Amino acid sequence: MIRNSESLTVEFKSDRKRLSDAELVEALVCLANTEGGELWLGVEDDGQATGLHAEQMLLSYIRQHGQIKRAEVMALCRLTEGQAKHLLKRMSDAKQIVMRRHGNLTAYVESQ
């Protein structure tokens, strides 16, 4: 449980169902139109930390490290191999990520 509570300058946003870009922009604009503040993603209104949606975590990791391998997806998102394959395929089909092969290494990068 997070000790802080929501206020005029602190906004909690659940990411259980994957927030849309529009929802994130709306929350940030609301904060910017007042005194500014902090947006805490992956936190429920009651302060319970529930984490980021797997797709958000994966894209954030790729942006930070340049690429991600399936084993890293499994560890990062706490998924089985089958679940990781399904997530990577779904994101590839949606053109969010692209598979890159370098010899025996297969990694995924963000689509341009």
N, C-alpha and C positions, 0 to 999 in steps of 0.2 A: 504494500500500500504506500502510496506517495503521500507525504505529510502535507504538502501544499494543497490548497483547494482552488477551484476556479474562482476567478475574480475579474475585475475590469481589465487586468493586465496579464492574466494567465488563462489560457483556453486549453482544455483537454479534448482530444479527438480520438475516438476509437478507430481502429483500422481493421477490425475483424472482417468487414465486407469489402475492403479495399476502397479507400477514399478516391473519389474522382479528382482530377485536376481542378475542376470548377469548385468543388467543396473546399479544397485546400486554399485556393485563391480567395474565396469568399471569407474564410476564417482569417487569413492574413490581412485582407482589406479592412475587415472589422477592427482588428487590432490597430492597424495603421491609422484608422479614422478616429481613434480615441487617444490614449496616452502611449500607444505602442505596447509591447509586451512579449510574452513567450507563448509559443504554440507547442504543446507536448503531444506528439503523435504516438499512437499505441497505448493511450491511457484513457480509461473509461471515466465517465462523469463523476463516479464515486472515488476516483483516485487509484483504482486497481490497474496496474500495468499489465496489459495483455499482449503487447508487442505489435510489430508491423506485419502486414500481410506478406506472404512469401514472395510475391512478385515485387513488392516494394523493396524488400530486403535484398533480393537478387540483383535488381537494377542498381541499388545503392552500392552494393559490393563491386559490381562491374565498373561503375563510375569511379570508384576509389582505386581499384586494382587493374583496370583495363580489360580483364577477362575473368571467367569463372569456369571451373571444370565440374563435371557431374558430382564427383566425390565432395567437392566444396559446397555444392548446392545441398547435398544430403546433410552435411554437418551444420551448415549455416541455418537451414530451415527445419532441421530435425525431421527429415523425410526418409522413407525407405528408398531403395534404388528405383523401384517401380513408380513411386510417387514423384521422385525427382525427374525421371524420364518423361512422365506425363506433364509436369509443370514446364519443363524445357520445350517439349513439343508444342504445348498450348501457346507459350510465349513466342516460339518461332513462327507458328502459324499466324499469330497476330502481328507478326513483323516487328516485335519489340526487341528481339535478339536474333543473332545470326550465328550459325555454327561455323567455326574455323578449324581446319585440320592442319597440323604441322607434324608430318611424319606419323608417329604413333599417338601423338597428343591431340585430343579433341577438346576444344575450349569454345566458350560462347562469349560473344561481344555484343554490345548494344548496336542496334540498327542505326544507320545514319539517316 
